């Protein structure tokens, strides 16, 4: 969970987060490495010996839930084969519309953009996306999604990713710019969205 939420870390960093010793964390990481769940990477940082960073392998990522991925992929493939891509697009659009309606009922209670994005992160976390929000010094926001519970389906149909971005844009309104800056399907470790409130001209 720690590596999933924070990305590559040294054993000392992981030990600090887990409130244990760096050596204890290193032994745990070695055991996970033997199971093929994590891998080490040596990084040169100034003088001295390289630092060893640990990160999840694809097998490690696969240990997190993926919303019945085999069944979902089989159903989507069957729909696309028998009914055509238009039918699959309609399903993706319907899913997006339902999600937008569900989220809007919660976000309408929030007053500021930061409150809305933070509440959206909470809702997405409840659905398995392990979402967090970060406020930046320039006033912009970052919405992180450290896991994708529909990743297998999204690999088959990229429409799911497009739909989610459209849902976010609809929810946050025309005065807000949203850009996906990290994408799991582009081999990033997470999805990330940069969110800025635009000043409307008088």
PyMOL CGO cylinders between C-alpha atoms (Angstrom):
from pymol import cmd
from pymol.cgo import CYLINDER

trace = [
    CYLINDER, 0.00, 0.00, 0.00, 2.80, 2.43, 0.90, 0.3, 1, 1, 1, 1, 1, 1,
    CYLINDER, 2.80, 2.43, 0.90, 4.58, 2.00, -2.45, 0.3, 1, 1, 1, 1, 1, 1,
    CYLINDER, 4.58, 2.00, -2.45, 1.27, 2.15, -4.30, 0.3, 1, 1, 1, 1, 1, 1,
    CYLINDER, 1.27, 2.15, -4.30, 0.37, 5.49, -2.75, 0.3, 1, 1, 1, 1, 1, 1,
    CYLINDER, 0.37, 5.49, -2.75, 3.83, 7.11, -2.75, 0.3, 1, 1, 1, 1, 1, 1,
    CYLINDER, 3.83, 7.11, -2.75, 5.80, 5.58, -5.60, 0.3, 1, 1, 1, 1, 1, 1,
    CYLINDER, 5.80, 5.58, -5.60, 9.45, 4.53, -5.43, 0.3, 1, 1, 1, 1, 1, 1,
    CYLINDER, 9.45, 4.53, -5.43, 11.03, 4.81, -1.97, 0.3, 1, 1, 1, 1, 1, 1,
    CYLINDER, 11.03, 4.81, -1.97, 14.19, 3.82, -0.15, 0.3, 1, 1, 1, 1, 1, 1,
    CYLINDER, 14.19, 3.82, -0.15, 13.91, 1.36, 2.72, 0.3, 1, 1, 1, 1, 1, 1,
    CYLINDER, 13.91, 1.36, 2.72, 14.71, 4.22, 5.14, 0.3, 1, 1, 1, 1, 1, 1,
    CYLINDER, 14.71, 4.22, 5.14, 11.84, 6.32, 3.74, 0.3, 1, 1, 1, 1, 1, 1,
    CYLINDER, 11.84, 6.32, 3.74, 9.49, 3.37, 3.90, 0.3, 1, 1, 1, 1, 1, 1,
    CYLINDER, 9.49, 3.37, 3.90, 10.56, 2.54, 7.45, 0.3, 1, 1, 1, 1, 1, 1,
    CYLINDER, 10.56, 2.54, 7.45, 9.83, 6.11, 8.52, 0.3, 1, 1, 1, 1, 1, 1,
    CYLINDER, 9.83, 6.11, 8.52, 6.34, 5.99, 7.01, 0.3, 1, 1, 1, 1, 1, 1,
    CYLINDER, 6.34, 5.99, 7.01, 5.62, 2.61, 8.58, 0.3, 1, 1, 1, 1, 1, 1,
    CYLINDER, 5.62, 2.61, 8.58, 7.14, 3.73, 11.91, 0.3, 1, 1, 1, 1, 1, 1,
    CYLINDER, 7.14, 3.73, 11.91, 9.69, 0.95, 11.91, 0.3, 1, 1, 1, 1, 1, 1,
    CYLINDER, 9.69, 0.95, 11.91, 13.43, 0.74, 11.23, 0.3, 1, 1, 1, 1, 1, 1,
    CYLINDER, 13.43, 0.74, 11.23, 14.95, 1.09, 7.79, 0.3, 1, 1, 1, 1, 1, 1,
    CYLINDER, 14.95, 1.09, 7.79, 16.50, -2.36, 8.18, 0.3, 1, 1, 1, 1, 1, 1,
    CYLINDER, 16.50, -2.36, 8.18, 13.13, -3.86, 9.09, 0.3, 1, 1, 1, 1, 1, 1,
    CYLINDER, 13.13, -3.86, 9.09, 11.59, -2.28, 6.01, 0.3, 1, 1, 1, 1, 1, 1,
    CYLINDER, 11.59, -2.28, 6.01, 14.50, -3.50, 3.86, 0.3, 1, 1, 1, 1, 1, 1,
    CYLINDER, 14.50, -3.50, 3.86, 14.04, -7.11, 4.99, 0.3, 1, 1, 1, 1, 1, 1,
    CYLINDER, 14.04, -7.11, 4.99, 10.33, -6.86, 4.19, 0.3, 1, 1, 1, 1, 1, 1,
    CYLINDER, 10.33, -6.86, 4.19, 11.11, -5.43, 0.74, 0.3, 1, 1, 1, 1, 1, 1,
    CYLINDER, 11.11, -5.43, 0.74, 13.61, -8.22, 0.06, 0.3, 1, 1, 1, 1, 1, 1,
    CYLINDER, 13.61, -8.22, 0.06, 10.90, -10.80, 0.81, 0.3, 1, 1, 1, 1, 1, 1,
    CYLINDER, 10.90, -10.80, 0.81, 8.51, -9.01, -1.54, 0.3, 1, 1, 1, 1, 1, 1,
    CYLINDER, 8.51, -9.01, -1.54, 11.25, -8.90, -4.17, 0.3, 1, 1, 1, 1, 1, 1,
    CYLINDER, 11.25, -8.90, -4.17, 11.70, -12.66, -3.93, 0.3, 1, 1, 1, 1, 1, 1,
    CYLINDER, 11.70, -12.66, -3.93, 7.97, -12.99, -4.71, 0.3, 1, 1, 1, 1, 1, 1,
    CYLINDER, 7.97, -12.99, -4.71, 8.36, -10.70, -7.71, 0.3, 1, 1, 1, 1, 1, 1,
    CYLINDER, 8.36, -10.70, -7.71, 6.16, -7.97, -6.21, 0.3, 1, 1, 1, 1, 1, 1,
    CYLINDER, 6.16, -7.97, -6.21, 8.77, -5.21, -5.97, 0.3, 1, 1, 1, 1, 1, 1,
    CYLINDER, 8.77, -5.21, -5.97, 12.00, -4.37, -7.78, 0.3, 1, 1, 1, 1, 1, 1,
    CYLINDER, 12.00, -4.37, -7.78, 14.99, -2.27, -6.82, 0.3, 1, 1, 1, 1, 1, 1,
    CYLINDER, 14.99, -2.27, -6.82, 16.56, 0.59, -8.75, 0.3, 1, 1, 1, 1, 1, 1,
    CYLINDER, 16.56, 0.59, -8.75, 19.91, 2.19, -7.91, 0.3, 1, 1, 1, 1, 1, 1,
    CYLINDER, 19.91, 2.19, -7.91, 20.03, 5.98, -8.27, 0.3, 1, 1, 1, 1, 1, 1,
    CYLINDER, 20.03, 5.98, -8.27, 23.15, 8.13, -8.07, 0.3, 1, 1, 1, 1, 1, 1,
    CYLINDER, 23.15, 8.13, -8.07, 22.41, 11.08, -5.81, 0.3, 1, 1, 1, 1, 1, 1,
    CYLINDER, 22.41, 11.08, -5.81, 25.55, 13.13, -5.23, 0.3, 1, 1, 1, 1, 1, 1,
    CYLINDER, 25.55, 13.13, -5.23, 28.67, 11.53, -3.86, 0.3, 1, 1, 1, 1, 1, 1,
    CYLINDER, 28.67, 11.53, -3.86, 28.91, 8.13, -2.29, 0.3, 1, 1, 1, 1, 1, 1,
    CYLINDER, 28.91, 8.13, -2.29, 27.15, 4.89, -3.05, 0.3, 1, 1, 1, 1, 1, 1,
    CYLINDER, 27.15, 4.89, -3.05, 23.96, 4.92, -5.14, 0.3, 1, 1, 1, 1, 1, 1,
    CYLINDER, 23.96, 4.92, -5.14, 20.68, 4.93, -3.23, 0.3, 1, 1, 1, 1, 1, 1,
    CYLINDER, 20.68, 4.93, -3.23, 18.45, 1.87, -3.61, 0.3, 1, 1, 1, 1, 1, 1,
    CYLINDER, 18.45, 1.87, -3.61, 14.82, 2.71, -4.42, 0.3, 1, 1, 1, 1, 1, 1,
    CYLINDER, 14.82, 2.71, -4.42, 12.05, 0.13, -4.37, 0.3, 1, 1, 1, 1, 1, 1,
    CYLINDER, 12.05, 0.13, -4.37, 8.90, 0.18, -6.49, 0.3, 1, 1, 1, 1, 1, 1,
    CYLINDER, 8.90, 0.18, -6.49, 6.04, -2.14, -7.37, 0.3, 1, 1, 1, 1, 1, 1,
    CYLINDER, 6.04, -2.14, -7.37, 6.40, -4.46, -10.35, 0.3, 1, 1, 1, 1, 1, 1,
    CYLINDER, 6.40, -4.46, -10.35, 3.44, -5.14, -12.65, 0.3, 1, 1, 1, 1, 1, 1,
    CYLINDER, 3.44, -5.14, -12.65, 2.81, -8.27, -10.60, 0.3, 1, 1, 1, 1, 1, 1,
    CYLINDER, 2.81, -8.27, -10.60, 2.75, -6.07, -7.50, 0.3, 1, 1, 1, 1, 1, 1,
    CYLINDER, 2.75, -6.07, -7.50, 0.24, -3.69, -9.08, 0.3, 1, 1, 1, 1, 1, 1,
    CYLINDER, 0.24, -3.69, -9.08, -1.89, -6.68, -10.07, 0.3, 1, 1, 1, 1, 1, 1,
    CYLINDER, -1.89, -6.68, -10.07, -2.32, -7.58, -6.40, 0.3, 1, 1, 1, 1, 1, 1,
    CYLINDER, -2.32, -7.58, -6.40, -4.65, -4.59, -6.00, 0.3, 1, 1, 1, 1, 1, 1,
    CYLINDER, -4.65, -4.59, -6.00, -8.33, -5.05, -6.91, 0.3, 1, 1, 1, 1, 1, 1,
    CYLINDER, -8.33, -5.05, -6.91, -9.37, -4.59, -10.53, 0.3, 1, 1, 1, 1, 1, 1,
    CYLINDER, -9.37, -4.59, -10.53, -13.17, -4.83, -10.34, 0.3, 1, 1, 1, 1, 1, 1,
    CYLINDER, -13.17, -4.83, -10.34, -13.58, -8.40, -11.66, 0.3, 1, 1, 1, 1, 1, 1,
    CYLINDER, -13.58, -8.40, -11.66, -11.27, -7.62, -14.58, 0.3, 1, 1, 1, 1, 1, 1,
    CYLINDER, -11.27, -7.62, -14.58, -11.55, -10.93, -16.45, 0.3, 1, 1, 1, 1, 1, 1,
    CYLINDER, -11.55, -10.93, -16.45, -15.34, -10.83, -16.48, 0.3, 1, 1, 1, 1, 1, 1,
    CYLINDER, -15.34, -10.83, -16.48, -15.41, -7.14, -17.43, 0.3, 1, 1, 1, 1, 1, 1,
    CYLINDER, -15.41, -7.14, -17.43, -13.00, -7.62, -20.32, 0.3, 1, 1, 1, 1, 1, 1,
    CYLINDER, -13.00, -7.62, -20.32, -14.88, -10.67, -21.58, 0.3, 1, 1, 1, 1, 1, 1,
    CYLINDER, -14.88, -10.67, -21.58, -18.21, -8.82, -21.51, 0.3, 1, 1, 1, 1, 1, 1,
    CYLINDER, -18.21, -8.82, -21.51, -16.83, -5.72, -23.22, 0.3, 1, 1, 1, 1, 1, 1,
    CYLINDER, -16.83, -5.72, -23.22, -15.14, -7.81, -25.90, 0.3, 1, 1, 1, 1, 1, 1,
    CYLINDER, -15.14, -7.81, -25.90, -18.39, -9.70, -26.49, 0.3, 1, 1, 1, 1, 1, 1,
    CYLINDER, -18.39, -9.70, -26.49, -20.37, -6.46, -26.81, 0.3, 1, 1, 1, 1, 1, 1,
    CYLINDER, -20.37, -6.46, -26.81, -17.86, -4.99, -29.24, 0.3, 1, 1, 1, 1, 1, 1,
    CYLINDER, -17.86, -4.99, -29.24, -17.78, -8.18, -31.32, 0.3, 1, 1, 1, 1, 1, 1,
    CYLINDER, -17.78, -8.18, -31.32, -21.53, -8.82, -31.50, 0.3, 1, 1, 1, 1, 1, 1,
    CYLINDER, -21.53, -8.82, -31.50, -23.02, -5.32, -31.34, 0.3, 1, 1, 1, 1, 1, 1,
    CYLINDER, -23.02, -5.32, -31.34, -20.19, -3.17, -32.67, 0.3, 1, 1, 1, 1, 1, 1,
    CYLINDER, -20.19, -3.17, -32.67, -18.09, -0.29, -31.27, 0.3, 1, 1, 1, 1, 1, 1,
    CYLINDER, -18.09, -0.29, -31.27, -21.10, 2.06, -31.24, 0.3, 1, 1, 1, 1, 1, 1,
    CYLINDER, -21.10, 2.06, -31.24, -22.81, -0.10, -28.63, 0.3, 1, 1, 1, 1, 1, 1,
    CYLINDER, -22.81, -0.10, -28.63, -19.67, -0.07, -26.49, 0.3, 1, 1, 1, 1, 1, 1,
    CYLINDER, -19.67, -0.07, -26.49, -19.48, 3.73, -26.79, 0.3, 1, 1, 1, 1, 1, 1,
    CYLINDER, -19.48, 3.73, -26.79, -23.06, 3.98, -25.56, 0.3, 1, 1, 1, 1, 1, 1,
    CYLINDER, -23.06, 3.98, -25.56, -22.25, 1.84, -22.51, 0.3, 1, 1, 1, 1, 1, 1,
    CYLINDER, -22.25, 1.84, -22.51, -19.23, 4.01, -21.71, 0.3, 1, 1, 1, 1, 1, 1,
    CYLINDER, -19.23, 4.01, -21.71, -21.35, 7.18, -22.08, 0.3, 1, 1, 1, 1, 1, 1,
    CYLINDER, -21.35, 7.18, -22.08, -24.09, 5.77, -19.86, 0.3, 1, 1, 1, 1, 1, 1,
    CYLINDER, -24.09, 5.77, -19.86, -21.55, 4.84, -17.19, 0.3, 1, 1, 1, 1, 1, 1,
    CYLINDER, -21.55, 4.84, -17.19, -20.11, 8.34, -17.34, 0.3, 1, 1, 1, 1, 1, 1,
    CYLINDER, -20.11, 8.34, -17.34, -23.54, 9.98, -17.07, 0.3, 1, 1, 1, 1, 1, 1,
    CYLINDER, -23.54, 9.98, -17.07, -24.43, 7.89, -14.03, 0.3, 1, 1, 1, 1, 1, 1,
    CYLINDER, -24.43, 7.89, -14.03, -21.12, 8.68, -12.35, 0.3, 1, 1, 1, 1, 1, 1,
    CYLINDER, -21.12, 8.68, -12.35, -21.58, 12.39, -13.04, 0.3, 1, 1, 1, 1, 1, 1,
    CYLINDER, -21.58, 12.39, -13.04, -25.06, 12.34, -11.48, 0.3, 1, 1, 1, 1, 1, 1,
    CYLINDER, -25.06, 12.34, -11.48, -23.78, 10.44, -8.45, 0.3, 1, 1, 1, 1, 1, 1,
    CYLINDER, -23.78, 10.44, -8.45, -20.82, 12.76, -7.89, 0.3, 1, 1, 1, 1, 1, 1,
    CYLINDER, -20.82, 12.76, -7.89, -22.78, 15.96, -8.50, 0.3, 1, 1, 1, 1, 1, 1,
    CYLINDER, -22.78, 15.96, -8.50, -25.16, 15.19, -5.66, 0.3, 1, 1, 1, 1, 1, 1,
    CYLINDER, -25.16, 15.19, -5.66, -22.14, 15.31, -3.33, 0.3, 1, 1, 1, 1, 1, 1,
    CYLINDER, -22.14, 15.31, -3.33, -20.11, 18.09, -4.94, 0.3, 1, 1, 1, 1, 1, 1,
    CYLINDER, -20.11, 18.09, -4.94, -23.01, 20.56, -5.05, 0.3, 1, 1, 1, 1, 1, 1,
    CYLINDER, -23.01, 20.56, -5.05, -22.70, 20.81, -1.26, 0.3, 1, 1, 1, 1, 1, 1,
    CYLINDER, -22.70, 20.81, -1.26, -19.16, 22.18, -1.54, 0.3, 1, 1, 1, 1, 1, 1,
    CYLINDER, -19.16, 22.18, -1.54, -18.46, 25.88, -1.92, 0.3, 1, 1, 1, 1, 1, 1,
    CYLINDER, -18.46, 25.88, -1.92, -14.85, 26.18, -3.17, 0.3, 1, 1, 1, 1, 1, 1,
    CYLINDER, -14.85, 26.18, -3.17, -13.04, 24.39, -5.97, 0.3, 1, 1, 1, 1, 1, 1,
    CYLINDER, -13.04, 24.39, -5.97, -10.62, 22.84, -3.48, 0.3, 1, 1, 1, 1, 1, 1,
    CYLINDER, -10.62, 22.84, -3.48, -13.52, 21.45, -1.44, 0.3, 1, 1, 1, 1, 1, 1,
    CYLINDER, -13.52, 21.45, -1.44, -15.12, 19.98, -4.56, 0.3, 1, 1, 1, 1, 1, 1,
    CYLINDER, -15.12, 19.98, -4.56, -11.91, 18.30, -5.70, 0.3, 1, 1, 1, 1, 1, 1,
    CYLINDER, -11.91, 18.30, -5.70, -11.20, 16.98, -2.20, 0.3, 1, 1, 1, 1, 1, 1,
    CYLINDER, -11.20, 16.98, -2.20, -14.71, 15.53, -2.00, 0.3, 1, 1, 1, 1, 1, 1,
    CYLINDER, -14.71, 15.53, -2.00, -14.30, 14.03, -5.48, 0.3, 1, 1, 1, 1, 1, 1,
    CYLINDER, -14.30, 14.03, -5.48, -11.07, 12.36, -4.28, 0.3, 1, 1, 1, 1, 1, 1,
    CYLINDER, -11.07, 12.36, -4.28, -12.94, 10.88, -1.30, 0.3, 1, 1, 1, 1, 1, 1,
    CYLINDER, -12.94, 10.88, -1.30, -15.68, 9.52, -3.56, 0.3, 1, 1, 1, 1, 1, 1,
    CYLINDER, -15.68, 9.52, -3.56, -13.16, 8.06, -5.99, 0.3, 1, 1, 1, 1, 1, 1,
    CYLINDER, -13.16, 8.06, -5.99, -11.21, 6.47, -3.12, 0.3, 1, 1, 1, 1, 1, 1,
    CYLINDER, -11.21, 6.47, -3.12, -14.41, 4.77, -1.97, 0.3, 1, 1, 1, 1, 1, 1,
    CYLINDER, -14.41, 4.77, -1.97, -14.62, 3.28, -5.48, 0.3, 1, 1, 1, 1, 1, 1,
    CYLINDER, -14.62, 3.28, -5.48, -11.06, 1.92, -5.31, 0.3, 1, 1, 1, 1, 1, 1,
    CYLINDER, -11.06, 1.92, -5.31, -9.03, 4.65, -7.05, 0.3, 1, 1, 1, 1, 1, 1,
    CYLINDER, -9.03, 4.65, -7.05, -6.87, 5.52, -3.98, 0.3, 1, 1, 1, 1, 1, 1,
    CYLINDER, -6.87, 5.52, -3.98, -7.29, 9.22, -4.76, 0.3, 1, 1, 1, 1, 1, 1,
    CYLINDER, -7.29, 9.22, -4.76, -5.68, 12.17, -3.05, 0.3, 1, 1, 1, 1, 1, 1,
    CYLINDER, -5.68, 12.17, -3.05, -5.63, 15.93, -3.65, 0.3, 1, 1, 1, 1, 1, 1,
    CYLINDER, -5.63, 15.93, -3.65, -2.66, 18.26, -3.42, 0.3, 1, 1, 1, 1, 1, 1,
    CYLINDER, -2.66, 18.26, -3.42, -2.84, 22.05, -3.28, 0.3, 1, 1, 1, 1, 1, 1,
    CYLINDER, -2.84, 22.05, -3.28, 0.11, 23.73, -5.00, 0.3, 1, 1, 1, 1, 1, 1,
    CYLINDER, 0.11, 23.73, -5.00, 1.78, 27.04, -4.15, 0.3, 1, 1, 1, 1, 1, 1,
    CYLINDER, 1.78, 27.04, -4.15, 0.49, 28.64, -7.36, 0.3, 1, 1, 1, 1, 1, 1,
    CYLINDER, 0.49, 28.64, -7.36, -3.11, 27.94, -6.33, 0.3, 1, 1, 1, 1, 1, 1,
    CYLINDER, -3.11, 27.94, -6.33, -3.63, 25.04, -8.72, 0.3, 1, 1, 1, 1, 1, 1,
    CYLINDER, -3.63, 25.04, -8.72, -4.66, 21.57, -7.59, 0.3, 1, 1, 1, 1, 1, 1,
    CYLINDER, -4.66, 21.57, -7.59, -3.52, 18.06, -8.40, 0.3, 1, 1, 1, 1, 1, 1,
    CYLINDER, -3.52, 18.06, -8.40, -5.88, 15.11, -8.22, 0.3, 1, 1, 1, 1, 1, 1,
    CYLINDER, -5.88, 15.11, -8.22, -3.94, 11.85, -7.95, 0.3, 1, 1, 1, 1, 1, 1,
    CYLINDER, -3.94, 11.85, -7.95, -5.39, 8.40, -8.57, 0.3, 1, 1, 1, 1, 1, 1,
    CYLINDER, -5.39, 8.40, -8.57, -2.87, 5.82, -7.41, 0.3, 1, 1, 1, 1, 1, 1,
    CYLINDER, -2.87, 5.82, -7.41, -4.87, 2.81, -8.58, 0.3, 1, 1, 1, 1, 1, 1,
    CYLINDER, -4.87, 2.81, -8.58, -7.28, 2.06, -11.40, 0.3, 1, 1, 1, 1, 1, 1,
    CYLINDER, -7.28, 2.06, -11.40, -9.88, -0.58, -10.46, 0.3, 1, 1, 1, 1, 1, 1,
    CYLINDER, -9.88, -0.58, -10.46, -11.04, -0.77, -14.10, 0.3, 1, 1, 1, 1, 1, 1,
    CYLINDER, -11.04, -0.77, -14.10, -7.58, -0.87, -15.65, 0.3, 1, 1, 1, 1, 1, 1,
    CYLINDER, -7.58, -0.87, -15.65, -8.11, -4.10, -17.61, 0.3, 1, 1, 1, 1, 1, 1,
    CYLINDER, -8.11, -4.10, -17.61, -11.33, -2.73, -19.12, 0.3, 1, 1, 1, 1, 1, 1,
    CYLINDER, -11.33, -2.73, -19.12, -9.67, 0.62, -19.87, 0.3, 1, 1, 1, 1, 1, 1,
    CYLINDER, -9.67, 0.62, -19.87, -6.85, -1.12, -21.74, 0.3, 1, 1, 1, 1, 1, 1,
    CYLINDER, -6.85, -1.12, -21.74, -9.45, -2.74, -23.99, 0.3, 1, 1, 1, 1, 1, 1,
    CYLINDER, -9.45, -2.74, -23.99, -11.50, 0.45, -24.41, 0.3, 1, 1, 1, 1, 1, 1,
    CYLINDER, -11.50, 0.45, -24.41, -9.77, 3.82, -24.01, 0.3, 1, 1, 1, 1, 1, 1,
    CYLINDER, -9.77, 3.82, -24.01, -13.21, 5.40, -24.02, 0.3, 1, 1, 1, 1, 1, 1,
    CYLINDER, -13.21, 5.40, -24.02, -13.37, 4.82, -20.26, 0.3, 1, 1, 1, 1, 1, 1,
    CYLINDER, -13.37, 4.82, -20.26, -10.42, 7.18, -19.75, 0.3, 1, 1, 1, 1, 1, 1,
    CYLINDER, -10.42, 7.18, -19.75, -11.85, 9.83, -22.06, 0.3, 1, 1, 1, 1, 1, 1,
    CYLINDER, -11.85, 9.83, -22.06, -15.20, 9.56, -20.32, 0.3, 1, 1, 1, 1, 1, 1,
    CYLINDER, -15.20, 9.56, -20.32, -13.72, 10.04, -16.85, 0.3, 1, 1, 1, 1, 1, 1,
    CYLINDER, -13.72, 10.04, -16.85, -11.92, 13.20, -17.95, 0.3, 1, 1, 1, 1, 1, 1,
    CYLINDER, -11.92, 13.20, -17.95, -15.17, 14.50, -19.49, 0.3, 1, 1, 1, 1, 1, 1,
    CYLINDER, -15.17, 14.50, -19.49, -17.01, 13.76, -16.23, 0.3, 1, 1, 1, 1, 1, 1,
    CYLINDER, -17.01, 13.76, -16.23, -14.45, 15.70, -14.20, 0.3, 1, 1, 1, 1, 1, 1,
    CYLINDER, -14.45, 15.70, -14.20, -14.70, 18.67, -16.58, 0.3, 1, 1, 1, 1, 1, 1,
    CYLINDER, -14.70, 18.67, -16.58, -18.49, 18.68, -16.44, 0.3, 1, 1, 1, 1, 1, 1,
    CYLINDER, -18.49, 18.68, -16.44, -18.50, 18.48, -12.66, 0.3, 1, 1, 1, 1, 1, 1,
    CYLINDER, -18.50, 18.48, -12.66, -16.01, 21.27, -12.04, 0.3, 1, 1, 1, 1, 1, 1,
    CYLINDER, -16.01, 21.27, -12.04, -17.51, 23.63, -14.60, 0.3, 1, 1, 1, 1, 1, 1,
    CYLINDER, -17.51, 23.63, -14.60, -16.49, 25.76, -17.61, 0.3, 1, 1, 1, 1, 1, 1,
    CYLINDER, -16.49, 25.76, -17.61, -14.30, 28.07, -15.49, 0.3, 1, 1, 1, 1, 1, 1,
    CYLINDER, -14.30, 28.07, -15.49, -11.95, 25.24, -14.56, 0.3, 1, 1, 1, 1, 1, 1,
    CYLINDER, -11.95, 25.24, -14.56, -9.19, 23.78, -16.74, 0.3, 1, 1, 1, 1, 1, 1,
    CYLINDER, -9.19, 23.78, -16.74, -8.32, 20.10, -16.22, 0.3, 1, 1, 1, 1, 1, 1,
    CYLINDER, -8.32, 20.10, -16.22, -5.39, 18.34, -17.86, 0.3, 1, 1, 1, 1, 1, 1,
    CYLINDER, -5.39, 18.34, -17.86, -4.32, 14.74, -17.36, 0.3, 1, 1, 1, 1, 1, 1,
    CYLINDER, -4.32, 14.74, -17.36, -0.57, 14.94, -16.72, 0.3, 1, 1, 1, 1, 1, 1,
    CYLINDER, -0.57, 14.94, -16.72, 0.11, 11.32, -15.75, 0.3, 1, 1, 1, 1, 1, 1,
    CYLINDER, 0.11, 11.32, -15.75, -1.63, 8.23, -17.12, 0.3, 1, 1, 1, 1, 1, 1,
    CYLINDER, -1.63, 8.23, -17.12, -1.39, 4.63, -15.99, 0.3, 1, 1, 1, 1, 1, 1,
    CYLINDER, -1.39, 4.63, -15.99, -2.06, 3.42, -19.53, 0.3, 1, 1, 1, 1, 1, 1,
    CYLINDER, -2.06, 3.42, -19.53, 0.98, 5.41, -20.67, 0.3, 1, 1, 1, 1, 1, 1,
    CYLINDER, 0.98, 5.41, -20.67, 3.13, 3.45, -18.20, 0.3, 1, 1, 1, 1, 1, 1,
    CYLINDER, 3.13, 3.45, -18.20, 2.95, 6.03, -15.39, 0.3, 1, 1, 1, 1, 1, 1,
    CYLINDER, 2.95, 6.03, -15.39, 2.55, 4.61, -11.89, 0.3, 1, 1, 1, 1, 1, 1,
    CYLINDER, 2.55, 4.61, -11.89, -0.68, 6.60, -11.40, 0.3, 1, 1, 1, 1, 1, 1,
    CYLINDER, -0.68, 6.60, -11.40, -3.10, 8.98, -13.10, 0.3, 1, 1, 1, 1, 1, 1,
    CYLINDER, -3.10, 8.98, -13.10, -2.82, 12.65, -12.20, 0.3, 1, 1, 1, 1, 1, 1,
    CYLINDER, -2.82, 12.65, -12.20, -4.94, 15.64, -13.16, 0.3, 1, 1, 1, 1, 1, 1,
    CYLINDER, -4.94, 15.64, -13.16, -3.75, 19.27, -13.02, 0.3, 1, 1, 1, 1, 1, 1,
    CYLINDER, -3.75, 19.27, -13.02, -6.66, 21.54, -12.15, 0.3, 1, 1, 1, 1, 1, 1,
    CYLINDER, -6.66, 21.54, -12.15, -6.67, 25.34, -12.41, 0.3, 1, 1, 1, 1, 1, 1,
    CYLINDER, -6.67, 25.34, -12.41, -9.41, 27.87, -11.90, 0.3, 1, 1, 1, 1, 1, 1,
    CYLINDER, -9.41, 27.87, -11.90, -9.51, 30.25, -14.84, 0.3, 1, 1, 1, 1, 1, 1,
    CYLINDER, -9.51, 30.25, -14.84, -10.23, 33.94, -14.43, 0.3, 1, 1, 1, 1, 1, 1,
    CYLINDER, -10.23, 33.94, -14.43, -13.29, 34.88, -16.44, 0.3, 1, 1, 1, 1, 1, 1,
    CYLINDER, -13.29, 34.88, -16.44, -13.02, 38.06, -18.45, 0.3, 1, 1, 1, 1, 1, 1,
    CYLINDER, -13.02, 38.06, -18.45, -15.44, 40.84, -17.51, 0.3, 1, 1, 1, 1, 1, 1,
]
cmd.load_cgo(trace, "trace")
